[in-house]
Amino acid sequence: MTWDELNALPVGQAERIELVKGKPVWVRTGPPEHRRFATRMRNALEVCARDSMRARSSECWQVDTETNVFLSHTKDDFLAPDFMVYRCPEEPWKPIFAETVLIVGEVLSPSNHIGQMLAKQARYAEAGISEYWEVLLDREGRRIDTILTYVLATPSDLPEGVTPLRPRQYAQVGEWSPKVDPEITLPYPFPISLSWTDLEY
């Protein structure tokens, strides 16, 4: 299926489909709690992005939820992360391509299938998106249990003659829990400081 064919479908159907190299994949709509946590993450990250832009006028960041990220310029391969940070497009209403995206994040509950999430993570890595976040909810889905952050890395120190199946992979660089850490802090792609209070249900 092409992007044009997808857009020809009724809006209610098209909004629930992602394309994997031209293959349509049905995406289940999450419960309100899922969207609420994605929105909390988006809002908290946007505050940090705006603070950074005020301090550095040369920067321009956008922070959104559930926005299509095209992994190829043919537009037949895309995902809609739960939240994302990307460079401001030069013009409004332009599609967002992977090379402009700095952070993609997914909100995960215990019901999420690990195989599907690993496949999605691999697609983000293959597209060259530099940072991937996972927001893990508790069993009841009422609060954030853990936030994991990953950055893109190239496998190294492999035996001679061994080639990695996926040359781009994510390496975990951070893990935060409200039981242990007073806040989430990261220096990149701009100074990030998130309080658990801002992320509460």
Backbone as CSV, one residue per row, in Angstrom:
resi,resn,N_x,N_y,N_z,CA_x,CA_y,CA_z,C_x,C_y,C_z
1,MET,0.845,-1.192,0.000,0.000,0.000,0.000,0.885,1.247,0.000
2,THR,0.509,2.236,-0.803,1.245,3.491,-0.835,0.604,4.500,0.110
3,TRP,1.323,5.586,0.369,0.790,6.665,1.203,-0.476,7.249,0.576
4,ASP,-0.493,7.417,-0.743,-1.673,7.958,-1.418,-2.873,7.017,-1.276
5,GLU,-2.632,5.719,-1.374,-3.718,4.748,-1.197,-4.248,4.776,0.233
6,LEU,-3.346,4.928,1.189,-3.774,5.020,2.586,-4.635,6.251,2.804
7,ASN,-4.217,7.383,2.229,-4.977,8.623,2.393,-6.337,8.577,1.713
8,ALA,-6.513,7.658,0.771,-7.802,7.532,0.081,-8.842,6.798,0.927
9,LEU,-8.398,6.136,2.004,-9.322,5.427,2.884,-10.097,6.429,3.738
10,PRO,-11.259,6.012,4.267,-11.971,6.885,5.205,-11.057,7.262,6.377
11,VAL,-11.215,8.485,6.870,-10.314,9.021,7.902,-10.238,8.103,9.111
12,GLY,-11.365,7.590,9.569,-11.374,6.729,10.742,-10.541,5.472,10.585
13,GLN,-10.455,4.961,9.356,-9.626,3.784,9.091,-8.161,4.168,8.920
14,ALA,-7.904,5.200,8.130,-6.523,5.604,7.832,-5.760,5.977,9.096
15,GLU,-6.435,6.591,10.057,-5.767,7.025,11.287,-5.296,5.855,12.140
16,ARG,-5.822,4.668,11.887,-5.476,3.500,12.713,-4.548,2.530,11.989
17,ILE,-3.903,3.008,10.919,-2.995,2.161,10.144,-1.627,2.816,10.052
18,GLU,-0.584,2.030,10.279,0.782,2.433,9.991,1.285,1.583,8.833
19,LEU,2.246,2.109,8.093,2.832,1.362,6.986,4.233,0.898,7.357
20,VAL,4.503,-0.375,7.103,5.832,-0.951,7.306,6.355,-1.348,5.940
21,LYS,7.131,-0.443,5.338,7.667,-0.670,3.991,6.561,-1.104,3.026
22,GLY,5.461,-0.363,3.080,4.340,-0.606,2.182,3.302,-1.582,2.685
23,LYS,3.580,-2.256,3.783,2.631,-3.219,4.326,1.780,-2.537,5.407
24,PRO,0.445,-2.548,5.267,-0.398,-1.907,6.283,-0.442,-2.725,7.578
25,VAL,-0.326,-2.031,8.695,-0.384,-2.661,10.017,-1.436,-1.925,10.831
26,TRP,-2.392,-2.680,11.354,-3.468,-2.097,12.153,-2.923,-1.722,13.529
27,VAL,-3.174,-0.489,13.955,-2.686,0.007,15.238,-3.876,0.187,16.172
28,ARG,-3.809,-0.495,17.313,-4.904,-0.403,18.281,-4.883,0.953,18.977
29,THR,-6.041,1.568,19.116,-6.148,2.827,19.842,-6.027,2.546,21.337
30,GLY,-5.139,3.259,22.002,-4.919,3.041,23.433,-6.032,3.646,24.280
31,PRO,-6.132,3.224,25.541,-7.132,3.784,26.443,-6.792,5.229,26.799
32,PRO,-7.737,5.963,27.397,-7.477,7.363,27.754,-6.249,7.538,28.647
33,GLU,-6.019,6.581,29.548,-4.871,6.693,30.448,-3.557,6.717,29.663
34,HIS,-3.479,5.911,28.626,-2.285,5.860,27.781,-2.020,7.223,27.147
35,ARG,-3.037,7.807,26.559,-2.895,9.119,25.921,-2.570,10.192,26.948
36,ARG,-3.136,10.038,28.137,-2.892,11.041,29.180,-1.422,11.075,29.559
37,PHE,-0.803,9.915,29.731,0.622,9.891,30.083,1.477,10.393,28.920
38,ALA,1.099,10.072,27.688,1.832,10.592,26.535,1.753,12.114,26.494
39,THR,0.577,12.657,26.799,0.404,14.112,26.821,1.214,14.745,27.944
40,ARG,1.242,14.090,29.116,2.063,14.602,30.223,3.533,14.677,29.810
41,MET,4.032,13.624,29.166,5.421,13.610,28.716,5.654,14.721,27.697
42,ARG,4.745,14.848,26.758,4.881,15.884,25.739,4.931,17.266,26.370
43,ASN,4.018,17.560,27.293,3.958,18.887,27.905,5.221,19.198,28.702
44,ALA,5.704,18.209,29.471,6.897,18.434,30.289,8.131,18.659,29.411
45,LEU,8.249,17.882,28.330,9.380,18.066,27.419,9.293,19.404,26.690
46,GLU,8.084,19.837,26.376,7.948,21.111,25.677,8.409,22.279,26.550
47,VAL,8.132,22.211,27.840,8.607,23.265,28.750,10.126,23.361,28.675
48,CYS,10.811,22.211,28.719,12.279,22.196,28.635,12.756,22.723,27.283
49,ALA,12.077,22.330,26.208,12.457,22.778,24.867,12.307,24.291,24.752
50,ARG,11.224,24.835,25.279,11.004,26.284,25.210,12.044,27.032,26.034
51,ASP,12.382,26.508,27.201,13.427,27.136,28.023,14.745,27.173,27.264
52,SER,15.057,26.066,26.589,16.310,25.999,25.838,16.294,26.973,24.657
53,MET,15.166,27.087,23.974,15.076,28.005,22.836,15.196,29.458,23.274
54,ARG,14.670,29.781,24.468,14.816,31.144,24.979,16.278,31.465,25.277
55,ALA,17.022,30.464,25.761,18.432,30.658,26.089,19.330,30.623,24.856
56,ARG,18.894,29.895,23.823,19.704,29.735,22.607,18.819,30.023,21.404
57,SER,18.896,31.223,20.889,17.980,31.658,19.833,18.162,30.888,18.528
58,SER,19.304,30.225,18.361,19.535,29.475,17.123,18.788,28.142,17.100
59,GLU,18.261,27.700,18.240,17.566,26.419,18.327,16.080,26.578,18.023
60,CYS,15.500,25.561,17.460,14.045,25.528,17.288,13.584,24.081,17.366
61,TRP,12.770,23.767,18.374,12.284,22.409,18.611,10.773,22.399,18.614
62,GLN,10.192,21.299,18.148,8.767,21.040,18.288,8.597,19.753,19.084
63,VAL,7.558,19.697,19.900,7.256,18.506,20.691,5.799,18.146,20.450
64,ASP,5.541,16.916,20.032,4.179,16.520,19.685,3.873,15.108,20.167
65,THR,2.610,14.737,20.061,2.172,13.372,20.350,1.543,12.775,19.097
66,GLU,1.704,11.456,18.962,1.032,10.677,17.916,1.052,11.369,16.556
67,THR,2.243,11.787,16.145,2.448,12.428,14.847,3.264,11.486,13.976
68,ASN,2.876,11.342,12.717,3.587,10.430,11.817,5.034,10.848,11.620
69,VAL,5.936,9.880,11.778,7.349,10.060,11.446,7.632,9.147,10.262
70,PHE,7.984,9.733,9.118,8.258,8.954,7.920,9.702,8.472,7.955
71,LEU,9.870,7.158,7.855,11.185,6.549,7.938,11.865,6.474,6.578
72,SER,11.118,6.784,5.517,11.692,6.841,4.175,10.992,7.961,3.416
73,HIS,11.667,8.483,2.393,11.090,9.591,1.631,10.021,9.137,0.648
74,THR,9.846,7.839,0.476,8.740,7.346,-0.339,7.426,7.379,0.449
75,LYS,7.541,7.602,1.774,6.387,7.721,2.674,5.590,6.425,2.803
76,ASP,6.200,5.288,2.419,5.509,4.012,2.563,5.953,3.276,3.829
77,ASP,6.675,3.980,4.695,7.183,3.383,5.938,7.156,4.457,7.009
78,PHE,6.239,4.325,7.955,6.154,5.347,8.995,5.601,4.762,10.294
79,LEU,5.876,5.482,11.368,5.351,5.165,12.696,4.800,6.445,13.311
80,ALA,3.933,6.284,14.292,3.414,7.436,15.030,3.754,7.228,16.504
81,PRO,4.934,7.704,16.957,5.311,7.513,18.360,4.342,8.230,19.293
82,ASP,4.300,7.772,20.537,3.397,8.392,21.505,3.778,9.838,21.779
83,PHE,5.086,10.124,21.807,5.542,11.516,21.908,6.878,11.624,21.198
84,MET,7.224,12.842,20.777,8.440,13.023,19.998,8.927,14.459,20.063
85,VAL,10.243,14.623,19.852,10.877,15.935,19.746,11.580,15.973,18.397
86,TYR,11.378,17.057,17.655,12.005,17.167,16.341,12.345,18.629,16.037
87,ARG,13.238,18.818,15.075,13.618,20.165,14.660,12.437,20.826,13.945
88,CYS,12.277,22.109,14.157,11.181,22.831,13.516,11.303,22.735,11.996
89,PRO,10.230,22.389,11.314,10.277,22.374,9.847,10.392,23.798,9.304
90,GLU,10.971,23.910,8.120,11.148,25.232,7.523,9.817,25.851,7.123
91,GLU,8.835,25.006,6.814,7.511,25.492,6.444,6.459,24.699,7.204
92,PRO,5.309,25.305,7.483,4.241,24.564,8.176,3.611,23.514,7.281
93,TRP,2.950,22.548,7.902,2.188,21.508,7.214,3.065,20.587,6.365
94,LYS,4.331,20.489,6.698,5.224,19.595,5.979,5.325,18.262,6.723
95,PRO,5.496,17.138,6.004,5.668,15.851,6.688,6.955,15.847,7.495
96,ILE,6.968,15.053,8.561,8.127,14.945,9.447,8.891,13.678,9.075
97,PHE,10.150,13.840,8.667,10.988,12.709,8.305,11.969,12.400,9.433
98,ALA,12.412,11.154,9.490,13.215,10.662,10.606,14.463,11.495,10.856
99,GLU,15.084,12.027,9.800,16.344,12.747,9.992,16.186,14.052,10.769
100,THR,14.943,14.521,10.932,14.726,15.746,11.710,14.309,15.445,13.152
101,VAL,14.147,14.168,13.487,13.626,13.775,14.800,14.772,13.444,15.746
102,LEU,14.696,13.989,16.970,15.737,13.763,17.975,15.317,12.726,19.012
103,ILE,14.051,12.757,19.427,13.551,11.828,20.450,12.226,11.248,19.981
104,VAL,12.090,9.933,20.091,10.785,9.288,19.980,10.547,8.531,21.287
105,GLY,9.292,8.494,21.723,8.986,7.809,22.972,7.702,7.025,22.890
106,GLU,7.663,5.926,23.628,6.476,5.071,23.690,6.076,4.871,25.150
107,VAL,4.775,4.950,25.409,4.218,4.670,26.733,3.777,3.214,26.735
108,LEU,4.308,2.425,27.659,4.077,0.980,27.656,3.392,0.532,28.942
109,SER,2.376,-0.306,28.781,1.723,-0.944,29.916,2.133,-2.413,29.922
110,PRO,1.861,-3.148,31.025,2.233,-4.569,31.068,1.631,-5.402,29.941
111,SER,0.545,-4.917,29.321,-0.101,-5.686,28.254,0.606,-5.550,26.909
112,ASN,1.538,-4.625,26.791,2.250,-4.467,25.524,3.083,-5.708,25.214
113,HIS,3.060,-6.123,23.966,3.794,-7.311,23.534,5.252,-6.942,23.314
114,ILE,6.173,-7.619,24.018,7.586,-7.269,23.978,8.159,-7.404,22.569
115,GLY,7.737,-8.419,21.830,8.241,-8.615,20.469,7.883,-7.452,19.556
116,GLN,6.649,-6.980,19.663,6.214,-5.846,18.845,6.996,-4.589,19.195
117,MET,7.251,-4.375,20.488,7.979,-3.182,20.908,9.435,-3.246,20.458
118,LEU,10.057,-4.411,20.509,11.437,-4.545,20.032,11.507,-4.298,18.526
119,ALA,10.513,-4.766,17.795,10.482,-4.533,16.350,10.331,-3.046,16.054
120,LYS,9.492,-2.370,16.815,9.301,-0.931,16.618,10.587,-0.179,16.968
121,GLN,11.218,-0.564,18.072,12.484,0.066,18.465,13.531,-0.100,17.363
122,ALA,13.599,-1.301,16.765,14.565,-1.564,15.691,14.292,-0.683,14.480
123,ARG,13.035,-0.422,14.180,12.699,0.444,13.047,13.137,1.878,13.300
124,TYR,12.946,2.364,14.522,13.415,3.708,14.860,14.936,3.790,14.714
125,ALA,15.634,2.761,15.198,17.097,2.749,15.131,17.568,2.709,13.688
126,GLU,16.954,1.848,12.876,17.347,1.719,11.478,17.181,3.048,10.741
127,ALA,16.181,3.839,11.149,15.937,5.138,10.513,16.905,6.206,10.998
128,GLY,17.698,5.899,12.036,18.714,6.841,12.505,18.234,7.858,13.515
129,ILE,17.110,7.600,14.177,16.625,8.524,15.214,17.497,8.352,16.451
130,SER,18.085,9.448,16.917,19.194,9.349,17.868,18.784,8.938,19.278
131,GLU,17.538,9.168,19.673,17.171,8.870,21.056,15.785,8.225,21.130
132,TYR,15.663,7.202,21.962,14.411,6.458,22.117,14.097,6.354,23.609
133,TRP,12.846,6.659,23.986,12.413,6.596,25.389,11.300,5.564,25.538
134,GLU,11.317,4.873,26.667,10.204,4.007,27.062,9.690,4.461,28.419
135,VAL,8.395,4.713,28.485,7.732,5.092,29.726,6.916,3.890,30.170
136,LEU,7.366,3.222,31.213,6.724,1.986,31.672,5.726,2.310,32.780
137,LEU,4.481,1.902,32.589,3.447,2.135,33.591,3.392,0.970,34.569
138,ASP,2.820,1.221,35.749,2.658,0.147,36.727,1.534,-0.787,36.280
139,ARG,1.316,-1.869,37.016,0.348,-2.896,36.611,-1.067,-2.349,36.447
140,GLU,-1.423,-1.367,37.247,-2.762,-0.798,37.174,-2.863,0.295,36.110
141,GLY,-1.725,0.725,35.568,-1.736,1.800,34.590,-2.081,3.147,35.182
142,ARG,-1.829,3.308,36.496,-2.218,4.531,37.182,-1.045,5.473,37.433
143,ARG,0.178,4.980,37.232,1.336,5.857,37.449,2.515,5.323,36.648
144,ILE,3.514,6.180,36.504,4.739,5.777,35.820,5.616,5.020,36.802
145,ASP,6.014,3.834,36.411,6.894,3.024,37.247,8.365,3.306,36.948
146,THR,8.708,3.402,35.655,10.096,3.585,35.244,10.141,4.313,33.908
147,ILE,11.163,5.143,33.726,11.453,5.737,32.422,12.845,5.282,32.005
148,LEU,12.929,4.705,30.799,14.204,4.245,30.253,14.550,5.101,29.044
149,THR,15.822,5.490,28.921,16.258,6.236,27.750,17.401,5.500,27.068
150,TYR,17.397,5.584,25.748,18.378,4.902,24.910,18.933,5.887,23.885
151,VAL,20.197,5.693,23.492,20.760,6.475,22.390,21.275,5.516,21.322
152,LEU,21.317,6.026,20.110,21.757,5.224,18.980,23.242,4.915,19.107
153,ALA,23.601,3.663,18.880,25.000,3.241,18.988,25.309,2.238,17.889
154,THR,26.556,2.206,17.486,27.026,1.231,16.513,27.737,0.107,17.253
155,PRO,27.338,-1.152,17.047,28.002,-2.250,17.758,29.513,-2.241,17.507
156,SER,30.280,-2.412,18.570,31.737,-2.434,18.451,32.281,-3.641,19.204
157,ASP,33.592,-3.836,19.111,34.262,-4.940,19.809,33.704,-6.308,19.403
158,LEU,33.319,-6.442,18.150,32.835,-7.730,17.663,34.027,-8.554,17.167
159,PRO,33.939,-9.870,17.261,35.018,-10.717,16.739,35.238,-10.456,15.252
160,GLU,36.445,-10.666,14.791,36.779,-10.443,13.395,35.895,-11.322,12.505
161,GLY,35.343,-10.717,11.473,34.499,-11.455,10.540,33.036,-11.502,10.927
162,VAL,32.693,-10.981,12.106,31.297,-10.975,12.562,30.663,-9.638,12.194
163,THR,29.537,-9.697,11.522,28.808,-8.498,11.124,27.476,-8.460,11.877
164,PRO,27.148,-7.346,12.519,25.884,-7.295,13.246,24.686,-7.373,12.310
165,LEU,23.642,-8.032,12.754,22.421,-8.136,11.961,21.820,-6.752,11.733
166,ARG,21.889,-5.929,12.790,21.404,-4.550,12.697,22.555,-3.615,13.059
167,PRO,23.121,-2.913,12.083,24.279,-2.072,12.372,23.970,-0.909,13.297
168,ARG,22.706,-0.472,13.333,22.303,0.591,14.257,21.419,-0.014,15.336
169,GLN,21.802,0.209,16.577,21.035,-0.303,17.712,21.002,0.767,18.793
170,TYR,20.077,0.598,19.731,20.008,1.517,20.862,20.731,0.919,22.065
171,ALA,21.504,1.777,22.734,22.144,1.407,23.995,21.450,2.174,25.114
172,GLN,21.071,1.473,26.171,20.396,2.136,27.276,21.383,3.033,28.018
173,VAL,20.966,4.290,28.254,21.852,5.256,28.934,21.230,5.838,30.192
174,GLY,19.966,5.541,30.446,19.333,6.106,31.636,18.161,5.275,32.107
175,GLU,17.943,5.290,33.408,16.797,4.617,34.024,16.395,5.409,35.253
176,TRP,15.122,5.809,35.297,14.628,6.621,36.404,13.353,6.020,36.965
177,SER,13.228,6.085,38.269,12.029,5.613,38.964,11.668,6.620,40.043
178,PRO,10.381,6.913,40.216,9.997,7.862,41.280,10.342,7.358,42.675
179,LYS,10.561,6.046,42.815,10.928,5.500,44.126,12.376,5.808,44.478
180,VAL,13.192,6.112,43.449,14.632,6.274,43.655,15.129,7.666,43.300
181,ASP,14.631,8.194,42.183,15.184,9.433,41.633,14.229,10.604,41.857
182,PRO,14.732,11.740,42.351,13.855,12.887,42.582,13.303,13.488,41.294
183,GLU,14.032,13.346,40.166,13.573,13.870,38.888,14.342,13.182,37.759
184,ILE,13.896,13.434,36.531,14.576,12.907,35.348,15.411,14.028,34.765
185,THR,16.711,13.826,34.625,17.575,14.855,34.066,18.451,14.274,32.961
186,LEU,18.555,15.027,31.879,19.398,14.667,30.734,19.952,15.950,30.119
187,PRO,21.184,15.924,29.629,21.756,17.138,29.030,21.491,17.290,27.536
188,TYR,20.857,16.328,26.896,20.724,16.357,25.445,19.317,15.918,25.037
189,PRO,18.790,16.341,23.897,19.401,17.266,22.930,19.410,18.712,23.396
190,PHE,18.755,18.956,24.525,18.790,20.236,25.230,18.643,19.877,26.703
191,PRO,18.927,20.791,27.621,18.810,20.439,29.038,17.380,20.020,29.398
192,ILE,17.250,18.810,29.912,15.940,18.255,30.271,15.895,17.993,31.764
193,SER,14.864,18.497,32.406,14.629,18.240,33.826,13.125,18.083,34.017
194,LEU,12.689,16.852,34.302,11.268,16.537,34.426,10.964,16.127,35.858
195,SER,9.938,16.720,36.443,9.538,16.332,37.794,8.443,15.279,37.721
196,TRP,8.447,14.386,38.679,7.423,13.335,38.722,6.044,13.945,38.940
197,THR,5.971,15.053,39.656,4.691,15.707,39.897,4.033,16.115,38.581
198,ASP,4.841,16.631,37.653,4.301,17.046,36.358,3.815,15.858,35.533
199,LEU,4.294,14.663,35.843,3.959,13.476,35.054,2.885,12.620,35.720
200,GLU,2.385,13.051,36.860,1.406,12.246,37.581,0.088,12.141,36.822
201,TYR,-0.630,11.069,37.118,-1.942,10.798,36.514,-2.911,11.910,36.883
